[in-house]
Amino acid sequence: MWNISETDAALTNGTALVHQFMSLSLRNLFLMVHGGILLFLATCGLQTNVLNILIFRKLGLASSINISFLALSAADLACTCSYAFMAVMMLDMSGLIRLPTNLAALQYPLTPVQRGLTAFGSWVTAIISFERCCYVAFPMKAKLFFTRKLNICLIVGMFIVQTVTITSNLVFIRMTIYKSALSDRPRIVVDNSASEKSLYVILLFWAASFPNFICFTVIVASTAFLGISLKQRGKWLQSLPGPRYEETERNKRVVKTVVAISAIYITCFLPGVLVILVLFAAPSIGLPDPQTDLTFILTIFVRNFEALSVMTNIFVYFKMNSKFNRCLKILMCFACSQIRTRFLSD
């Protein structure tokens, strides 16, 4: 079982928190800065993804691409909620705020939730990018193959897989509230055996992190293909007659949107993929302990990049999609008029 006395001994010495690599004051500053950034990004992401969901629902789900964008926005919204909770935990660990209970150990149940949501979002992004590749390479066959029904089945299937994975991981975790003689705050601790923790890590890696890595690879390959195709077909598109050119130009804008979203995803999720590769190459590093491991302290920046990714998609939609642009302006004007009416009536 988890040795509570050993952790208490570690907490009495600030440098022991990170195995003598980092002082307590530097560790707290690190957590404070990253926690503040993560909370800001998560707060912005909550608002932008709510707008994304409302707008794509308003635009309708007649096309498979809108279904995928709606599912991606829903996954991003759930991710931002978990990032906000993680940011509050970081700020509490840094000493900037003080919660009634030390929640640092909630990193354990929160990790499979975040990894599962990330894997689901990566899956949807991979579907979007791969579908566009097929439309570019085989336009006629792709229209027959990538139907709304297939798209919904793929999204729902991955949602079920990740829901089962998250639930299974949460069932394995046993947590208790421990009152330490060294602190006036009770602390939540994990009370699992070494074999149970190993099973937790195995399930987390193969059911969430590994699919995430596969989706990342697919997105990189698809984005490279789409980028090259856009560049090679530019002159050919300009030579087309009017009606066909307009239709092709619309498809080109969709491809540009997909490329932009995929490029943001690749840039922001690359640090996380590198962490996965390091943990796979050196499994002895093990699962980060939010109180005592240097691994946790040095990899929390990964979440900031991921939070940035789920926040910025709205700017791509606004720039690339004229219908989204128009609908967003109407929605914002309506919201402003409602606020103005309410304040004037008061």
C-alpha positions as CSV (number, residue, x, y, z in Angstrom):
1,M,0.0,0.0,0.0
2,W,0.9,3.7,-0.3
3,N,3.2,4.6,2.6
4,I,1.7,7.7,4.2
5,S,4.5,8.1,6.8
6,E,7.1,8.3,4.0
7,T,5.1,11.1,2.3
8,D,4.8,13.0,5.6
9,A,8.6,12.7,6.0
10,A,9.1,14.0,2.5
11,L,6.8,17.0,3.0
12,T,8.7,18.1,6.1
13,N,11.7,19.0,3.8
14,G,10.9,21.3,0.9
15,T,13.7,20.0,-1.3
16,A,12.4,16.5,-0.9
17,L,9.3,17.4,-2.8
18,V,11.2,17.1,-6.1
19,H,14.0,14.7,-5.1
20,Q,16.5,17.5,-4.2
21,F,16.4,19.0,-7.8
22,M,14.2,22.0,-6.9
23,S,13.7,24.0,-3.8
24,L,10.2,24.4,-2.3
25,S,10.0,28.1,-3.2
26,L,11.0,27.5,-6.8
27,R,8.6,24.6,-7.0
28,N,5.8,26.8,-5.7
29,L,6.7,29.6,-8.2
30,F,6.7,27.1,-11.0
31,L,3.2,25.8,-10.0
32,M,1.9,29.3,-9.5
33,V,2.9,30.5,-12.9
34,H,1.7,27.5,-14.8
35,G,-1.4,27.2,-12.8
36,G,-2.3,30.8,-13.5
37,I,-1.7,30.4,-17.2
38,L,-3.7,27.2,-17.3
39,L,-6.6,28.8,-15.4
40,F,-6.6,31.7,-17.9
41,L,-6.6,29.4,-20.9
42,A,-9.2,27.2,-19.5
43,T,-11.5,30.1,-18.7
44,C,-11.2,31.4,-22.2
45,G,-11.6,27.9,-23.6
46,L,-14.9,27.4,-21.7
47,Q,-16.4,30.5,-23.4
48,T,-15.0,29.8,-26.9
49,N,-16.1,26.2,-27.0
50,V,-19.6,27.0,-25.7
51,L,-19.9,29.4,-28.7
52,N,-18.5,26.8,-31.0
53,I,-21.2,24.3,-29.9
54,L,-24.0,26.8,-30.2
55,I,-22.9,27.9,-33.6
56,F,-22.4,24.5,-35.2
57,R,-25.7,23.3,-33.7
58,K,-27.3,26.4,-35.4
59,L,-25.6,25.7,-38.7
60,G,-27.1,22.2,-38.7
61,L,-25.7,18.7,-38.8
62,A,-26.5,17.9,-42.5
63,S,-22.8,17.5,-43.3
64,S,-20.4,15.1,-41.8
65,I,-17.8,17.9,-41.3
66,N,-20.2,19.9,-39.1
67,I,-20.9,16.8,-37.0
68,S,-17.1,16.3,-36.5
69,F,-16.6,20.0,-35.6
70,L,-19.5,19.8,-33.1
71,A,-18.0,16.6,-31.5
72,L,-14.6,18.2,-31.3
73,S,-16.0,21.3,-29.7
74,A,-17.8,19.2,-27.1
75,A,-14.6,17.3,-26.3
76,D,-12.6,20.5,-26.1
77,L,-15.3,21.9,-23.7
78,A,-14.9,18.9,-21.4
79,C,-11.1,19.2,-21.5
80,T,-11.2,22.8,-20.5
81,C,-13.3,21.9,-17.5
82,S,-10.7,19.4,-16.4
83,Y,-7.9,21.9,-17.0
84,A,-9.7,24.5,-14.9
85,F,-9.9,22.0,-12.0
86,M,-6.2,21.1,-12.5
87,A,-5.2,24.8,-12.4
88,V,-7.0,25.3,-9.1
89,M,-5.1,22.3,-7.7
90,M,-1.8,23.7,-8.9
91,L,-2.5,27.1,-7.3
92,D,-3.4,25.3,-4.0
93,M,-0.2,23.3,-4.2
94,S,1.8,26.5,-4.7
95,G,0.2,28.2,-1.7
96,L,-1.4,31.0,-3.7
97,I,-4.8,29.9,-2.6
98,R,-5.8,27.6,0.3
99,L,-8.6,25.0,-0.1
100,P,-10.2,23.3,2.9
101,T,-8.6,20.0,1.9
102,N,-5.3,19.2,0.1
103,L,-6.5,17.8,-3.3
104,A,-3.2,17.2,-4.9
105,A,-3.8,13.4,-5.0
106,L,-6.8,14.0,-7.3
107,Q,-4.2,14.1,-10.0
108,Y,-4.6,10.3,-10.1
109,P,-8.3,10.1,-11.0
110,L,-8.1,13.3,-13.1
111,T,-5.3,12.0,-15.3
112,P,-7.4,9.2,-17.0
113,V,-10.2,11.6,-17.5
114,Q,-7.9,14.1,-19.2
115,R,-6.1,11.5,-21.3
116,G,-9.5,9.9,-22.3
117,L,-10.9,13.2,-23.4
118,T,-7.7,14.1,-25.3
119,A,-7.7,10.7,-27.0
120,F,-11.3,11.3,-28.1
121,G,-10.5,14.8,-29.4
122,S,-7.5,13.4,-31.2
123,W,-9.7,10.7,-32.8
124,V,-12.2,13.3,-34.1
125,T,-9.4,15.5,-35.4
126,A,-7.9,12.5,-37.2
127,I,-11.3,11.7,-38.7
128,I,-11.6,15.3,-40.0
129,S,-8.1,15.4,-41.5
130,F,-8.3,11.9,-43.0
131,E,-11.7,12.5,-44.5
132,R,-10.5,15.7,-46.2
133,C,-7.5,13.7,-47.6
134,C,-9.9,11.2,-49.2
135,Y,-12.0,14.0,-50.6
136,V,-8.9,15.5,-52.2
137,A,-7.5,12.2,-53.5
138,F,-10.8,10.4,-54.4
139,P,-13.6,13.0,-54.5
140,M,-16.4,10.8,-55.9
141,K,-15.7,7.7,-53.9
142,A,-15.2,9.8,-50.7
143,K,-18.7,11.2,-51.0
144,L,-20.2,7.7,-51.1
145,F,-18.0,6.4,-48.3
146,F,-17.9,9.2,-45.7
147,T,-21.6,9.4,-44.9
148,R,-23.1,11.1,-41.8
149,K,-24.0,7.6,-40.5
150,L,-20.4,6.4,-40.7
151,N,-19.1,9.6,-39.1
152,I,-21.5,9.3,-36.2
153,C,-20.6,5.6,-35.7
154,L,-16.9,6.4,-35.6
155,I,-17.4,9.2,-33.1
156,V,-19.8,7.3,-30.8
157,G,-17.6,4.2,-31.0
158,M,-14.5,6.1,-29.7
159,F,-16.7,7.8,-27.1
160,I,-17.8,4.5,-25.7
161,V,-14.3,3.1,-25.7
162,Q,-12.9,6.1,-23.7
163,T,-15.9,6.1,-21.4
164,V,-15.2,2.5,-20.5
165,T,-11.5,3.2,-20.1
166,I,-12.1,6.2,-17.8
167,T,-14.7,4.3,-15.8
168,S,-12.4,1.2,-15.4
169,N,-9.5,3.4,-14.2
170,L,-11.6,5.3,-11.7
171,V,-12.9,2.0,-10.3
172,F,-9.4,0.8,-9.6
173,I,-8.5,4.0,-7.6
174,R,-9.1,3.9,-3.8
175,M,-8.8,7.2,-2.0
176,T,-9.0,8.1,1.6
177,I,-8.8,11.3,3.6
178,Y,-5.8,11.5,5.9
179,K,-5.3,13.9,8.7
180,S,-1.6,14.6,9.2
181,A,-0.1,15.7,12.5
182,L,2.2,18.1,10.5
183,S,-0.7,20.1,8.9
184,D,-4.1,21.4,9.9
185,R,-5.5,20.5,6.6
186,P,-6.8,17.0,5.8
187,R,-5.3,15.4,2.7
188,I,-6.7,13.0,0.1
189,V,-4.3,10.1,-0.4
190,V,-4.3,7.2,-2.9
191,D,-4.5,3.8,-1.1
192,N,-3.6,1.3,-3.9
193,S,-1.2,-1.6,-4.0
194,A,1.8,-1.6,-6.4
195,S,0.1,-4.2,-8.7
196,E,-3.1,-2.0,-8.9
197,K,-1.0,1.0,-9.8
198,S,0.7,-1.0,-12.5
199,L,-2.6,-2.1,-13.9
200,Y,-3.8,1.6,-13.8
201,V,-0.7,2.7,-15.8
202,I,-1.0,-0.1,-18.4
203,L,-4.7,0.6,-19.0
204,L,-4.1,4.3,-19.2
205,F,-1.3,3.9,-21.7
206,W,-2.8,1.3,-24.1
207,A,-6.4,2.6,-24.0
208,A,-5.7,6.4,-24.1
209,S,-2.1,7.4,-24.6
210,F,-1.2,4.9,-27.4
211,P,-4.4,5.7,-29.4
212,N,-3.6,9.4,-28.9
213,F,-0.1,8.8,-30.4
214,I,-1.6,6.9,-33.4
215,C,-4.1,9.7,-34.1
216,F,-1.3,12.2,-33.8
217,T,0.7,10.3,-36.5
218,V,-2.3,10.2,-38.8
219,I,-3.0,13.9,-38.3
220,V,0.6,14.8,-39.2
221,A,0.6,12.6,-42.3
222,S,-2.8,13.9,-43.4
223,T,-1.9,17.6,-42.8
224,A,1.3,17.2,-44.8
225,F,-0.7,15.6,-47.7
226,L,-3.3,18.4,-47.6
227,G,-0.7,21.1,-47.4
228,I,1.1,19.7,-50.5
229,S,-2.1,19.2,-52.4
230,L,-3.2,22.8,-51.8
231,K,0.1,24.1,-53.1
232,Q,0.2,21.9,-56.2
233,R,-3.4,22.5,-57.2
234,G,-3.5,26.3,-56.8
235,K,-2.9,27.1,-60.5
236,W,-5.2,24.3,-61.7
237,L,-8.1,25.7,-59.6
238,Q,-7.7,29.2,-61.1
239,S,-8.1,27.7,-64.6
240,L,-11.5,26.2,-63.9
241,P,-14.8,27.7,-65.3
242,G,-16.9,29.9,-63.0
243,P,-19.5,27.5,-61.3
244,R,-17.0,24.7,-60.9
245,Y,-14.4,27.1,-59.6
246,E,-16.7,28.4,-57.0
247,E,-17.6,24.9,-55.8
248,T,-13.9,23.9,-55.7
249,E,-13.1,27.1,-53.9
250,R,-15.5,26.3,-51.2
251,N,-13.9,22.8,-50.8
252,K,-10.5,24.6,-50.7
253,R,-11.6,26.7,-47.8
254,V,-12.8,23.6,-45.9
255,V,-9.4,22.0,-46.6
256,K,-7.6,25.2,-45.3
257,T,-9.7,25.1,-42.2
258,V,-8.8,21.5,-41.6
259,V,-5.1,22.2,-42.2
260,A,-5.1,25.1,-39.8
261,I,-6.9,23.2,-37.0
262,S,-4.5,20.2,-37.6
263,A,-1.5,22.4,-37.5
264,I,-2.5,24.0,-34.2
265,Y,-3.2,20.5,-32.9
266,I,0.2,19.2,-34.0
267,T,2.1,22.2,-32.5
268,C,0.3,22.1,-29.2
269,F,0.2,18.4,-28.7
270,L,3.8,17.7,-29.8
271,P,5.2,18.2,-26.2
272,G,2.6,15.7,-24.9
273,V,3.6,13.1,-27.5
274,L,7.2,13.5,-26.6
275,V,6.3,12.9,-23.0
276,I,4.5,9.7,-24.0
277,L,7.6,8.5,-26.0
278,V,9.9,9.2,-23.0
279,L,7.6,7.3,-20.6
280,F,7.4,4.4,-23.1
281,A,11.2,4.4,-23.6
282,A,11.8,4.7,-19.8
283,P,8.9,3.0,-18.0
284,S,10.8,3.1,-14.7
285,I,9.9,6.8,-14.5
286,G,6.4,5.6,-13.6
287,L,3.3,7.6,-12.9
288,P,3.9,11.1,-11.7
289,D,3.2,11.7,-8.0
290,P,1.7,15.2,-7.7
291,Q,3.4,15.8,-4.3
292,T,6.8,14.3,-4.7
293,D,7.9,13.6,-8.2
294,L,10.0,15.9,-10.4
295,T,8.2,14.4,-13.4
296,F,5.0,16.0,-12.5
297,I,6.6,19.4,-11.9
298,L,8.5,19.4,-15.2
299,T,5.6,18.1,-17.4
300,I,2.7,20.3,-16.2
301,F,3.5,22.8,-19.1
302,V,2.1,20.1,-21.4
303,R,-1.4,20.9,-20.3
304,N,-0.9,24.6,-21.0
305,F,-0.1,23.8,-24.7
306,E,-3.2,21.4,-24.8
307,A,-5.4,24.1,-23.3
308,L,-4.1,26.6,-25.9
309,S,-5.1,24.2,-28.6
310,V,-8.7,23.7,-27.5
311,M,-9.1,27.4,-27.0
312,T,-7.9,28.7,-30.4
313,N,-10.1,26.7,-32.8
314,I,-12.8,29.4,-32.8
315,F,-10.4,31.8,-34.4
316,V,-9.8,29.4,-37.3
317,Y,-13.5,28.8,-37.8
318,F,-14.1,32.6,-37.7
319,K,-11.4,33.3,-40.2
320,M,-12.0,30.4,-42.6
321,N,-15.8,29.7,-42.5
322,S,-18.0,32.5,-43.7
323,K,-21.2,30.9,-42.3
324,F,-19.6,30.5,-38.9
325,N,-18.4,34.1,-39.1
326,R,-21.9,35.3,-39.9
327,C,-23.6,33.2,-37.3
328,L,-21.1,34.2,-34.6
329,K,-21.7,37.9,-35.3
330,I,-25.5,37.4,-35.1
331,L,-25.1,35.6,-31.9
332,M,-22.9,38.2,-30.3
333,C,-25.2,41.0,-31.5
334,F,-28.1,39.2,-29.9
335,A,-26.2,38.7,-26.7
336,C,-25.2,42.4,-26.6
337,S,-28.8,43.5,-27.2
338,Q,-30.1,41.3,-24.4
339,I,-27.5,42.6,-22.0
340,R,-28.2,46.2,-23.0
341,T,-32.0,45.7,-22.6
342,R,-31.6,44.1,-19.2
343,F,-29.3,46.9,-17.9
344,L,-31.6,49.6,-19.3
345,S,-34.6,48.0,-17.8
346,D,-32.9,47.9,-14.4
